[in-house]
Amino acid sequence: MKKLQLYIFATAIASTLVGCSLNQEPISTPTELTEGSQTDTTTAVLKDKAAAENQLTNLYQLFRNRQEHSHLDYLLIGETHSDNAYAGTTGAEVVPYETNSIDASNSVLSRDWSRYLEDIAQANVLINGSEQLKNKGTISDSEYHLYKAQGEIFRAIQMFVMARLWGSFPVITSIAKTITSSNIDEVYPTYYPPRSSQEDCYKQIVADLTDAEQYAPDFKSSDRTLMTKTVAQALLAKVYAEKPLQDYNKVIEYADKVRATSGLALEDDFSTLWGYDSDKKDCVKRNTSEGILEAHWNAGSSNWESWMYGRCLEDYDYYFSWAKWITPSRDLINDFTKEGDTTRLKETVVYYACKWSNYYPSTHYAFMYKLRSGYNNEYKLRLADIILIEAEAYAYQGNLAKAAELVNIIRHRAKLANLTSDKTSSKDAMIEAVLHERRLELALEGERWFDLVRNGKVEEYLNGLDKRDSGRLAQKKQFDENSYLLPIPQTALDENTNLIQNPGY
C-alpha cells in the first residue's frame, strides 16, 4: 500500500516538474534522498546555464539565510552541550543540551537532520545539473568545474556537520529518479537508504573538498562570502583533524596553504571582528582580514538571530522581554578571568539588566556578545581557528615548539604573554594549552563541544560540571563513550526504517 501511495504521489507531480524551480517550498516532506527536482533518464535537472546560475545563487542564499539549523542550533550544541554556556531559556528543545538528557524526540535534532539533508539535496541539483549541461555542450568544461566546485564546498559543509553530530548519515550525491510503474521496485528503496559507513561519509567530504580546491574561485580579499579554494583548504585542515581521519600531516599541509594565502591575516584588534558602529548602524568591518568564509547582512536585511542571544544594538529593546538562548557560563567567564584575558572577554560576554533571573541576577545578567546586531558578520571559518587547529596537530606530533609558536600568535593579539614553560614542557601539557586557547579564542562560536569530542575530553571536562559551576542545571546522566554522538531523530527513524539508532539512545 505504501508503494502504491508513493507511486500515485510521484506520478501526480512528475508532469508539473520542469527543470529546477528555485523559489518553491518543498513539495513534500524530504526523504534522505533529495527535495530537488526529480528526474528520470531523459529529464534535465537544470534547463540551461541561466538555471545553473540561479541554483548557484540559491546555494549562497541558503548558506546565509537558513540560520536556524546552521548557526543557532550549531551554537546551542557546540556551546550549551559543553562547559561554555547554559541553555539560557526553558523548554524541552534546549534544556537537554545543558543537562545531558538529549533523546531522539528532541525537536532541534529533528529539524537539523532534515534541513542538512535538504541543503545537501540542493547542492546535488547544482552538481548533477551542471554535469548534464556540460555533457550536452550547454556550458564549457571550465564553467562546469566552477559550478561543481562551489556546490561541492556547500555540500561538504553540511556533510561535515552531520558527520560531527551523528557519526554517519546516508551519503547521497545524485538526484532521485521519478518513480513509475515500471521502475518502482528499483527506485523506491533509493528514497530511504541506510546510513553510510563513517569511513564513506568522510571519504565523500574529502573528495568534494579536494576537487573544489582545484576548481573553486580564487580567494578574494574584497569578498569573504565566496566558497573559494581557500575555504576548501581550511575545511580540509579541520576535517583531517577529526577522529575518523586524524592525519596531522594533512592538517598541517592544508593549514599552511591557508596561512600562505595572500591577503589573509589576523585582524590587529580582536574587537574589529565583533564591533558595532552605532553611528552608521552597521558592523565595524565586513570582509575582515582573517575571515575565510563570512556571512553578511546589509541595511534592510538584518539577521534575526541577534535578538536570540541578547540585545540587538540597532534596536536596543527589540524582543528583549524574554530569556535568551546560549547564556555564557560562569565556568567560561572564570577561565577568561584566571587568564587575565580582558581583551577577548569583553568582546564575548556583556552584562545587561533584564526581567528574568534564570542563571544570573536580573540586575547584572550575562549575555553572549559575539552577535550583537543584525548587521554583524557570522564567521563560518576564520584564520584564528585554522592557526589553532594546526597548533593542535603539531602538539599531537610532539613538535611542542611549533605548537607553542602558533598559540602565541593568537595570544599576542589578545595582549597576553607567551605560554609559560609548564604549558610547553610536555606533549600532554601542550595539547591542554591548545585546547584552552581554542576555548578562549573561539568561545561562543560553536566549536567547544566538537573540540572536547575530538580530543577525547568529554568525560573529563563535563562530568560533574554542575558541581563546579554553581549556575548550571543539574546533570541528568553521566557522559560516557556513547555521548560523543547525538541520537538520530525519532522522526527520521519513523520515516526511514533503514536507519539505525546510535548506541546509547
C-alpha positions in Angstrom: 0.0 0.0 0.0 2.8 2.4 0.8 4.4 1.8 -2.6 1.1 2.5 -4.3 0.6 5.7 -2.4 4.2 6.9 -3.3 3.6 5.9 -6.9 0.4 8.0 -7.0 2.2 11.0 -5.5 5.2 10.7 -7.8 3.2 10.4 -11.0 1.0 13.3 -9.9 3.8 15.7 -9.6 6.0 14.4 -12.4 4.1 16.3 -15.0 4.5 19.6 -13.1 8.2 19.4 -12.7 10.2 21.0 -15.5 13.8 21.7 -14.9 14.5 23.2 -11.5 12.2 25.6 -9.8 14.4 27.6 -7.4 11.8 29.6 -5.4 9.3 27.0 -4.3 8.9 25.4 -0.9 9.5 21.6 -0.9 6.5 19.8 -2.4 6.5 17.2 0.3 8.5 16.2 3.4 12.0 15.5 2.2 13.4 11.9 2.4 17.0 11.1 2.9 17.4 11.5 -0.9 16.5 14.9 -2.1 14.0 17.7 -2.4 15.5 18.9 -5.6 13.8 18.3 -9.0 13.1 14.6 -9.6 14.3 13.2 -12.9 14.1 10.1 -15.0 16.8 9.3 -17.5 15.7 11.9 -20.0 14.5 14.9 -18.0 17.1 17.6 -17.3 17.9 18.6 -13.7 18.7 22.1 -14.8 17.3 23.5 -18.0 20.1 25.8 -19.1 23.1 27.9 -18.0 20.7 30.5 -16.5 19.2 27.8 -14.3 22.7 26.8 -13.2 23.5 30.4 -12.3 20.2 30.7 -10.4 20.9 27.5 -8.5 24.3 28.7 -7.5 22.8 31.9 -6.3 20.2 29.8 -4.4 23.0 27.9 -2.6 24.6 31.2 -1.4 21.3 32.4 -0.3 20.6 29.2 1.7 24.1 29.5 3.2 23.4 32.9 4.5 19.7 32.8 5.3 19.0 29.3 6.7 20.5 30.1 10.1 18.2 28.2 12.4 20.0 24.9 11.9 23.3 26.0 10.6 24.1 28.7 13.2 21.6 28.9 16.0 21.4 25.2 16.6 25.1 24.8 15.9 25.8 27.2 18.7 23.3 25.5 21.0 25.0 22.2 20.6 28.6 23.5 20.5 28.3 25.7 23.5 25.4 24.7 25.7 26.3 21.0 25.4 29.7 21.8 26.7 31.1 23.9 29.6 30.9 27.3 27.7 27.2 28.1 28.1 23.9 27.4 29.8 20.7 26.8 27.7 19.6 30.3 28.6 15.9 29.7 28.5 13.5 27.0 29.4 11.9 24.4 27.1 12.3 20.7 26.1 14.2 21.6 22.9 17.1 23.4 24.6 17.5 22.4 28.3 18.5 18.8 27.5 21.7 20.1 25.9 22.7 21.7 29.2 21.6 18.7 31.4 22.9 15.9 29.1 19.4 14.4 28.7 19.0 14.6 24.9 16.9 11.9 23.3 15.6 11.0 19.9 12.5 13.1 20.4 14.4 16.4 20.6 12.8 18.8 18.1 16.1 20.6 17.4 17.8 17.4 16.2 14.7 16.6 14.1 14.8 19.8 12.2 18.6 19.8 11.9 18.7 16.3 10.4 16.1 17.2 7.8 17.5 20.6 6.9 21.0 19.5 6.5 19.8 16.8 4.1 17.7 19.4 2.3 20.7 21.5 1.8 22.8 18.6 0.5 20.0 17.9 -1.9 20.1 21.5 -3.2 23.9 21.1 -3.8 23.2 17.9 -5.7 20.9 19.8 -8.0 23.8 22.1 -9.0 26.5 19.4 -9.2 24.4 16.9 -11.2 22.6 19.5 -13.2 25.8 21.3 -14.3 27.3 17.9 -15.3 24.3 17.3 -17.6 24.7 20.7 -19.1 28.4 20.1 -19.8 27.7 16.8 -21.4 25.1 18.4 -23.7 27.6 21.2 -24.6 25.4 23.9 -23.0 28.3 25.0 -20.7 32.0 24.8 -21.0 34.3 22.5 -19.0 35.6 25.4 -17.0 32.1 26.6 -16.2 31.1 23.1 -15.2 34.1 22.8 -12.8 33.4 26.3 -11.3 29.7 25.5 -10.6 30.5 22.0 -9.3 33.3 23.1 -7.0 31.1 25.7 -5.2 28.4 23.1 -4.9 30.9 20.6 -3.5 32.1 23.1 -0.8 28.5 23.8 0.1 27.7 20.1 0.3 30.9 19.3 2.2 30.0 21.9 4.9 26.6 20.3 5.5 28.0 16.7 5.5 30.8 17.7 7.8 28.4 18.9 10.4 26.3 15.8 10.1 29.4 13.6 10.5 30.4 15.5 13.6 26.9 15.3 15.1 25.8 11.8 14.2 28.9 10.0 13.1 27.4 9.0 9.8 24.4 9.6 7.5 23.1 8.4 4.1 25.6 9.7 1.6 23.5 10.9 -1.3 25.2 12.6 -4.3 22.6 12.0 -7.0 19.1 13.2 -7.9 16.2 10.8 -7.5 14.5 9.3 -10.5 10.8 9.7 -10.7 9.0 6.6 -9.6 7.0 4.9 -12.4 5.0 1.7 -12.6 8.0 0.1 -14.4 10.8 1.1 -12.0 9.1 1.2 -8.6 10.9 -1.8 -7.2 14.3 -0.4 -8.4 13.8 3.3 -7.4 11.7 3.1 -4.3 14.5 1.9 -2.0 16.7 4.8 -3.0 14.3 7.2 -1.3 15.0 5.6 2.0 18.6 4.5 2.1 20.6 3.3 5.2 23.3 5.3 6.8 26.7 5.0 5.0 29.7 4.0 7.0 31.6 6.7 8.8 34.6 6.0 6.5 32.4 6.6 3.4 31.0 9.8 4.9 34.4 11.3 5.4 35.7 9.9 2.1 32.9 11.9 0.3 33.7 15.0 2.3 37.4 14.8 1.4 36.6 14.0 -2.2 34.4 17.1 -2.5 36.9 19.4 -0.9 39.9 18.0 -2.8 38.1 18.6 -6.1 36.9 22.0 -5.0 40.5 23.0 -4.1 41.4 22.7 -7.8 38.4 24.4 -9.4 36.7 26.8 -6.9 37.2 30.5 -7.3 40.4 32.0 -6.1 40.4 33.7 -2.7 39.2 37.3 -3.0 40.1 39.7 -0.2 37.3 42.1 -1.1 34.6 39.4 -0.8 34.9 36.8 2.0 31.5 35.4 1.4 32.6 33.2 -1.6 33.3 29.5 -1.5 36.9 29.6 -2.7 39.9 27.4 -2.9 41.0 28.7 0.5 37.7 27.7 2.0 38.2 24.2 0.7 41.7 24.1 2.2 40.5 25.4 5.6 37.8 22.8 5.7 40.3 20.1 4.8 42.5 21.1 7.7 39.6 20.8 10.1 38.3 17.5 8.6 41.7 15.8 8.8 41.8 16.7 12.5 38.7 14.7 13.3 38.9 11.3 14.9 37.9 9.1 11.9 40.9 10.5 10.0 43.3 12.4 12.3 46.0 12.8 9.7 48.1 15.5 11.3 50.4 15.9 8.3 47.4 16.7 6.2 46.1 19.1 8.9 49.5 21.0 8.8 49.7 20.8 5.0 46.3 22.4 4.4 46.6 24.9 7.3 49.9 26.1 5.8 48.2 26.6 2.5 45.6 28.7 4.2 48.1 30.8 6.1 50.1 31.4 2.9 47.0 32.9 1.2 47.7 36.4 0.1 45.5 39.0 1.9 44.6 36.7 4.8 45.9 37.8 8.2 44.7 38.1 11.8 42.9 41.4 12.5 45.2 43.6 14.6 42.4 44.3 17.0 40.1 41.5 18.2 37.3 43.9 18.6 37.2 44.6 14.9 35.7 41.2 14.3 32.7 41.9 16.5 32.3 45.6 16.8 29.1 47.6 16.0 29.2 51.1 14.8 26.3 52.9 16.4 26.7 56.0 14.2 26.5 54.0 11.0 24.2 51.4 12.5 26.4 48.8 10.9 29.2 46.4 11.9 32.7 47.9 12.1 34.0 45.9 9.2 32.9 43.4 6.6 35.4 41.2 4.7 37.7 41.2 7.7 41.4 40.3 7.1 41.0 37.0 8.9 37.6 36.0 7.6 37.9 32.9 5.3 34.2 32.5 4.9 31.8 35.1 6.3 28.0 35.7 6.1 27.0 39.3 5.7 23.8 41.3 6.4 23.3 44.7 5.0 20.9 47.6 5.8 17.4 46.4 5.2 18.1 42.7 5.6 19.3 42.3 9.1 20.0 38.9 10.8 17.1 37.9 13.1 19.5 35.8 15.2 20.9 38.8 17.0 17.8 39.1 19.3 18.0 35.4 20.2 21.2 35.9 22.3 20.8 39.3 23.9 20.1 42.9 22.8 20.3 43.8 19.1 22.1 47.1 19.3 20.5 48.6 16.2 17.1 48.4 18.1 18.0 48.2 21.8 14.8 47.0 23.3 13.6 44.9 20.3 12.3 41.5 21.6 14.1 42.0 24.9 11.2 40.8 27.0 12.1 37.1 27.3 15.0 34.9 28.3 17.7 34.4 25.6 19.5 31.3 24.3 23.1 30.4 25.0 23.9 32.3 28.2 27.7 32.4 28.9 28.6 30.1 31.8 30.5 31.1 35.0 33.0 28.4 34.1 33.8 30.1 30.8 34.0 33.6 32.4 36.2 32.2 35.2 38.6 30.8 32.6 38.9 34.3 31.0 39.4 35.9 34.4 42.1 33.4 35.5 43.9 34.0 32.3 43.7 37.8 32.7 42.1 37.9 29.2 40.1 41.1 29.3 40.6 41.7 25.5 38.5 38.7 24.4 36.2 38.5 27.4 34.8 42.0 26.8 34.0 41.0 23.1 32.5 37.7 24.2 30.3 38.5 27.2 28.2 41.6 28.0 26.0 42.3 31.1 22.6 44.0 31.0 19.7 44.4 33.4 16.7 42.3 32.3 13.4 40.9 33.5 14.5 37.4 34.2 17.0 35.7 36.5 17.3 32.1 35.2 21.1 32.0 35.6 22.2 35.4 36.9 20.7 38.2 39.0 18.4 40.2 36.7 20.3 43.4 37.6 23.6 42.0 36.2 22.8 39.3 33.7 25.4 37.8 31.3 24.7 37.6 27.6 26.6 36.3 24.5 28.1 39.3 22.8 29.6 37.9 19.6 26.4 38.6 17.5 25.3 41.9 18.9 23.4 43.4 16.0 21.6 42.2 12.9 24.4 43.5 10.8 27.4 41.8 12.4 29.3 39.2 10.5 28.9 35.5 11.1 32.2 33.7 10.7 31.9 30.3 9.2 35.6 30.0 9.0 38.3 32.4 10.3 42.1 32.3 10.4 42.5 32.0 14.2 40.6 28.7 14.1 43.0 27.3 11.4 46.1 28.5 13.2 45.0 26.8 16.4 43.9 23.5 14.7 47.4 23.5 13.2 48.9 24.0 16.6 46.8 21.1 17.8 48.3 18.9 15.1 51.9 19.9 16.0 51.2 19.2 19.7 49.9 15.7 18.9 53.0 15.1 16.8 55.2 16.2 19.7 56.6 19.3 18.0 55.9 21.4 21.1 58.0 24.4 19.9 56.0 24.9 16.7 52.7 24.3 18.6 53.6 27.0 21.1 54.7 29.4 18.4 51.3 29.2 16.8 49.4 29.5 20.0 51.5 32.6 20.9 50.5 34.3 17.7 46.9 34.1 18.9 47.8 35.1 22.5 49.7 38.2 21.3 46.6 39.5 19.5 44.8 39.1 22.8 47.6 41.1 24.6 48.7 38.0 26.6 52.2 36.8 27.3 53.7 33.7 25.7 52.9 30.4 27.1 54.9 29.6 30.2 57.3 26.6 30.3 54.9 24.5 32.3 52.5 24.6 29.4 55.1 23.7 26.8 57.3 21.2 28.5 55.3 18.0 27.7 53.0 16.8 24.9 50.0 16.4 27.2 50.5 19.9 28.7 50.8 21.4 25.2 47.6 19.7 24.0 45.8 21.1 27.0 47.3 24.6 26.3 45.9 24.5 22.7 42.5 23.3 23.9 42.4 26.1 26.4 43.4 28.7 23.9 40.8 27.5 21.5 38.2 27.8 24.3 39.0 31.5 24.8 39.6 32.5 21.2 36.5 30.7 19.8 34.2 31.0 22.7 30.5 31.1 21.7 31.3 30.3 18.1 30.1 26.7 18.3 33.4 24.8 18.4 33.8 23.8 22.1 31.8 20.6 22.1 33.5 19.4 19.0 36.9 20.3 20.4 36.2 18.2 23.5 35.0 15.3 21.4 37.9 15.4 19.1 40.4 15.5 21.9 38.6 12.7 24.0 38.0 15.1 26.8 34.2 14.9 27.2 34.0 12.8 30.4 37.0 14.6 32.0 35.6 18.1 31.4 31.9 17.7 31.6 31.1 15.0 34.2 30.4 16.8 37.5 30.4 20.2 35.8 27.2 21.1 37.6 29.1 20.7 40.9 31.9 23.0 39.8 29.7 25.6 38.1 27.2 26.9 40.6 24.8 28.3 38.0 24.5 25.2 35.9 21.3 23.0 35.9 21.8 19.5 37.4 23.3 16.9 35.1 20.8 14.2 34.3 23.3 11.5 33.4 27.0 10.9 33.1 28.8 11.4 29.8 30.3 8.2 28.5 31.6 6.7 25.3 28.1 6.8 23.8 27.8 10.5 24.4 30.2 11.5 21.6 27.5 11.2 19.0 23.9 12.5 19.3 20.8 10.4 18.7 19.3 10.0 15.3 15.9 11.9 15.5 12.9 9.7 16.0 11.1 11.4 13.2 13.9 10.3 10.8 13.7 6.7 12.2 10.0 6.7 11.7 10.2 7.9 8.1 13.1 5.6 7.1 13.2 2.1 8.8 16.6 1.5 7.2 18.2 4.0 9.6 19.8 2.5 12.8 20.0 4.5 16.1 23.3 5.4 17.6 24.3 3.3 20.6 23.1 4.5 24.0 19.8 6.0 22.9 
